[in-house]
Amino acid sequence: MRTLAVVGGGAIGLAVAWRAAQAGWTVTNFDPAVGSGASWVAGGMLAPLSEGWPGEDRVLEFGAASLARWPDFAGRVEAATGVHVFVADQTLTVALDGADAADLRTVADWVGGRGNELHLLDRAGVRACEPALARTVRAGLLAPAEPAIDNRRLLDALRQACVAEGVEFRAESVAALDALPHDQIVLAAGAASAGLWPQLPVRPVKGEILRLRHRPGATPPPTRVIRARVHGRPVYLVPRADGIVVGATQYEAGFDTAVTVAGVRDLIADAEAVLPGIGEYELAEASAGSRPGTPDNLPLIGRLTDRIVAATGHGRNGMLAVPLTADAVLSVLDGTVLAAAEAADPQRFSAPRAPSLSSSAGGIR
C-alpha cells in the first residue's frame, strides 16, 4: 500500500490529501493547526484575468488553467460534502481616475487578445452592474468568468472530504522531512516551506484583511467581486453571505501577523472610496496572514527528490491555484508532469540539494 505524508493543512495541502486518498494513497496530514494560516486569511478571489499584465504570460496561463478547473473541482467538493463554495460569479475592476482607466484598457487588450472574455464598461455601465458604487468611478472592466469562493467554507469542506476518504490528521509540527517514513512526501507548508527545504525561494508576504458584517438598513453588499486601486493601493471587496471581505495590504514583513492600525485605516478608507455605504457595516474581524511568495509570482510544484514533492509558493493566488495544484501533484506522484503546470517546476531557479539529515530547522507553526 502506497503511503503519503502531506506537510501542511491549508487549502493546498487538504486538496492534495483528499485527491490522493481518492486515488488510493494512504494519506497522513501533518499540521498543528489545520485550516489556519494564509488559507484562513484570504478573500477567495479567482481572478487571474483581471490581474493580468503584459509580460506576465506564464502567470496568466497558469492562473487561467486553474480557473478552468474550478467548476469541476467545486462540483466534486459539493458532491462529497454538500457544501457550495461559490459566493460570486463575476469580477468587476473599477477605475477612479484617468490613469487607472487607461490601465483597464491595457489589461482588456492584452488579456482579451489571448482569447479571454473581458468587457470594458463606461460610467453608466458600471452603475448598471453595481449601482451602490461611488459616483466617482469612471470606468470598469468586467470579467464574466471570474467567480469567488468562501475560503473558510472551502477549508471546512475539504477537511470533511479528507475525513470521509480516511485521511489521518496529526496535529504535529514536522522538523525534518527526511524523518518521515512515508513512501512519498508533499511539502505544502506555505510560507514555512523554506524552513523545511531551505533551497526553495519562498518568503512570507504579510497581508491584512477585514471582514465586515452587513447591518440592517446598510447598503447591500455588491453581487460581484469589486477590485480597484485607491491612491495607488489595490483594494478588493468580496461578497459573503453575511457581508463583505475587504483586502488586502501587502508588506515584506517576515512572519509578523499583527494587524496594524495603519493597515485597518487604509483598507477602510479605500473600501469606502469605492463603496461609500460601507461605513454602516460592522467591523467583525481584522486579521493578517503570511502568504508564500516567490520571485516570479508562480508557485513551486514538482519534484525536489525521488521522495519529496513541492506544492507551495502560491502567493496571493492560493485559492485560485487549488485545483491545478492538486491535479499537478497527483500527476507527479504517478510519474508524469502535467503540461499546464510545467511553468511551476521548482527546478527553474536552481537544482535544490537535499538538506542535512540532521536538519531540524523550521518546523511548521
Secondary structure as UniProt FT lines:
FT   STRAND          3..7
FT   HELIX           11..22
FT   TURN            23..24
FT   STRAND          26..30
FT   TURN            32..35
FT   HELIX           37..39
FT   TURN            48..51
FT   TURN            54..55
FT   HELIX           57..81
FT   STRAND          86..88
FT   STRAND          91..95
FT   HELIX           98..112
FT   TURN            113..115
FT   STRAND          119..121
FT   HELIX           123..129
FT   TURN            131..132
FT   TURN            135..136
FT   STRAND          139..143
FT   TURN            144..145
FT   STRAND          148..149
FT   HELIX           151..164
FT   TURN            165..166
FT   STRAND          168..170
FT   HELIX           177..179
FT   STRAND          184..187
FT   HELIX           190..192
FT   HELIX           193..196
FT   TURN            198..199
FT   STRAND          203..213
FT   TURN            216..217
FT   STRAND          225..230
FT   TURN            231..232
FT   STRAND          233..240
FT   TURN            241..242
FT   STRAND          243..247
FT   TURN            254..255
FT   HELIX           261..274
FT   HELIX           276..280
FT   STRAND          282..293
FT   TURN            295..296
FT   STRAND          300..303
FT   STRAND          308..312
FT   HELIX           315..317
FT   HELIX           318..333
FT   TURN            334..335
FT   HELIX           339..344
FT   HELIX           346..348
FT   TURN            357..358
//
